[in-house]
Amino acid sequence: MKLYYADTTVAIALIIALKEAKLPCDLVRVDFAAGEQTRPEFLAINPKGRVPALVTKQGILTETGALLDYIHALAPEAGLVPDDPFQAAKMRELMYYLASTWHVNHAHKGHGERWADKKESHEDMRLKAPETMRACCAYIEENLLKGPFLLGDRFSLADAYLYVVSGWLKGDGVDVSDYPKLAAFRTEMEKRPSVLAVLSENMM
Ligand SMILES: N[C@@H](CCC(=O)N[C@@H](CS)C(=O)NCC(=O)O)C(=O)O
């Protein structure tokens, strides 16, 4: 398998999950600063011009949540998804929320051009981002995160996802220490070899 990723992006959640699952995968760094994600060579891999994209023997897969589940399906022995249907759905509840709400709110800070053409509209969206990101943090802190991991003591796919996207909070103007469970979750994640590996490789 070959994973296309860029530093600090949501694709790093896949690298953490691959390490947790002990699955081999070639990593291909896409240079966002050079605009590689917009070039025809990359658009042939992912027409959305986004990472992650995973090349498998059967074809190409995109979308973080789908890829995380694929990693679990390839290595069920790693136990990255709970067997209990309710717990598994609780895990996916956070994953869908991160994809549909957290990531989209975050993108309003630096990618206003996706939603509006006027410069003042972009500025308005940028200014709103700290508020919407704080609302996301409060929702997760108060309703979803059991601690130390999402589901309590057991690590699951959603933790890799939450760790990476909560790494963007500082840049979004949000102080994670305002959310004690989220801050403790990040500290706990930073004890795991998978996370220490991506940190030591300066991917985050
Ligand atoms: N819904 C996609 C979103 C992927 C996405 O937006 N990735 C960002 C990085 S976090 C990206 O590739 N952006 C391209 C760009 O900024 O040009 C997923 O969850 O995988």
PDBQT file of the ligand as one rigid body, heavy atoms in Angstrom, charges set to zero:
ROOT
HETATM    1  N1  LIG A 301     -12.974  14.846   3.926  1.00  0.00    +0.000 N 
HETATM    2  C1  LIG A 301     -11.566  14.629   3.711  1.00  0.00    +0.000 C 
HETATM    3  C2  LIG A 301     -10.861  15.951   3.876  1.00  0.00    +0.000 C 
HETATM    4  C3  LIG A 301      -9.408  15.857   3.500  1.00  0.00    +0.000 C 
HETATM    5  C4  LIG A 301      -8.769  17.230   3.512  1.00  0.00    +0.000 C 
HETATM    6  O1  LIG A 301      -9.426  18.273   3.392  1.00  0.00    +0.000 OA
HETATM    7  N2  LIG A 301      -7.438  17.252   3.641  1.00  0.00    +0.000 N 
HETATM    8  C5  LIG A 301      -6.736  18.508   3.631  1.00  0.00    +0.000 C 
HETATM    9  C6  LIG A 301      -5.574  18.487   4.622  1.00  0.00    +0.000 C 
HETATM   10  S1  LIG A 301      -6.123  18.384   6.300  1.00  0.00    +0.000 SA
HETATM   11  C7  LIG A 301      -6.156  18.750   2.260  1.00  0.00    +0.000 C 
HETATM   12  O2  LIG A 301      -5.692  17.830   1.621  1.00  0.00    +0.000 OA
HETATM   13  N3  LIG A 301      -6.185  20.011   1.794  1.00  0.00    +0.000 N 
HETATM   14  C8  LIG A 301      -5.672  20.367   0.513  1.00  0.00    +0.000 C 
HETATM   15  C9  LIG A 301      -5.352  21.817   0.406  1.00  0.00    +0.000 C 
HETATM   16  O3  LIG A 301      -5.374  22.500   1.437  1.00  0.00    +0.000 OA
HETATM   17  O4  LIG A 301      -5.045  22.246  -0.698  1.00  0.00    +0.000 OA
HETATM   18  C10 LIG A 301     -11.034  13.594   4.698  1.00  0.00    +0.000 C 
HETATM   19  O5  LIG A 301     -11.543  13.534   5.819  1.00  0.00    +0.000 OA
HETATM   20  O6  LIG A 301     -10.119  12.833   4.354  1.00  0.00    +0.000 OA
ENDROOT
TORSDOF 0
